[in-house]
Amino acid sequence: MTDSSLTKFLAYLDQHCGGVDRTEFTTADGHPDPGAARAFAEQMREQFADYLGEALIVEQRVNIVRVVSLGQSAPVPV
């Protein structure tokens, strides 16, 4: 990801999501889908590898993935 793309993504997080993007993964039957969440989290970590821990974090808990801009103070808990 280029710095320009990162800047745009961080601006999106800060302006539209309060600094936190939370995505919940479920199956067609409405059950938690931790496999899909894990795949998405891994994809996001790969995409943002150079910026993890500095500009943002990607975390997964069961079927929920959060991407948090570190420019925000005190992210909302899952």
C-alpha positions as CSV (number, residue, x, y, z in Angstrom):
1,M,0.0,0.0,0.0
2,T,1.4,3.4,-0.9
3,D,1.6,6.2,1.7
4,S,-1.1,8.0,-0.3
5,S,-3.5,5.0,0.0
6,L,-2.7,4.7,3.7
7,T,-3.4,8.4,4.2
8,K,-6.7,8.1,2.5
9,F,-7.6,5.0,4.5
10,L,-6.7,6.6,7.8
11,A,-8.7,9.7,6.8
12,Y,-11.7,7.4,6.1
13,L,-11.3,5.7,9.5
14,D,-11.0,9.0,11.3
15,Q,-13.8,10.9,9.5
16,H,-16.4,8.2,9.0
17,C,-15.7,5.5,11.6
18,G,-14.4,7.4,14.6
19,G,-11.0,5.9,14.0
20,V,-12.3,2.3,14.3
21,D,-13.7,0.1,11.5
22,R,-15.5,-3.0,13.0
23,T,-16.6,-5.8,10.7
24,E,-18.5,-8.8,12.0
25,F,-18.5,-12.1,9.9
26,T,-21.4,-14.5,10.0
27,T,-22.4,-17.5,7.9
28,A,-25.5,-17.5,5.7
29,D,-27.3,-19.0,8.7
30,G,-26.3,-16.1,11.0
31,H,-23.7,-18.1,13.0
32,P,-20.2,-16.6,13.8
33,D,-17.7,-17.2,11.0
34,P,-14.2,-17.0,12.6
35,G,-12.6,-18.5,9.5
36,A,-13.8,-15.6,7.3
37,A,-12.8,-13.1,10.0
38,R,-9.3,-14.6,10.2
39,A,-8.9,-14.5,6.4
40,F,-9.9,-10.9,6.3
41,A,-7.7,-9.9,9.2
42,E,-4.7,-11.7,7.6
43,Q,-5.4,-9.9,4.3
44,M,-5.5,-6.5,6.1
45,R,-2.3,-7.3,8.0
46,E,-0.6,-8.1,4.8
47,Q,-1.9,-5.0,3.1
48,F,-0.8,-2.7,6.0
49,A,2.3,-4.7,7.1
50,D,4.7,-1.7,6.9
51,Y,2.4,0.4,9.1
52,L,1.1,-2.0,11.8
53,G,1.7,-0.8,15.3
54,E,2.7,2.7,14.1
55,A,-0.3,4.0,12.1
56,L,-2.9,1.4,12.8
57,I,-3.7,-2.0,14.3
58,V,-5.7,-4.9,13.0
59,E,-7.2,-7.2,15.6
60,Q,-9.5,-10.2,15.4
61,R,-11.6,-11.8,18.1
62,V,-13.6,-14.8,17.0
63,N,-15.7,-13.4,14.1
64,I,-15.1,-9.7,14.6
65,V,-12.2,-7.7,12.9
66,R,-11.3,-4.2,14.0
67,V,-9.0,-1.9,12.2
68,V,-8.0,1.0,14.5
69,S,-6.3,4.2,13.5
70,L,-3.6,4.9,16.2
71,G,-4.2,8.6,15.7
72,Q,-7.3,8.2,17.9
73,S,-7.2,8.0,21.7
74,A,-8.8,5.0,23.5
75,P,-10.4,2.8,20.9
76,V,-13.8,1.5,21.6
77,P,-13.7,-2.1,23.0
78,V,-15.2,-5.0,21.0
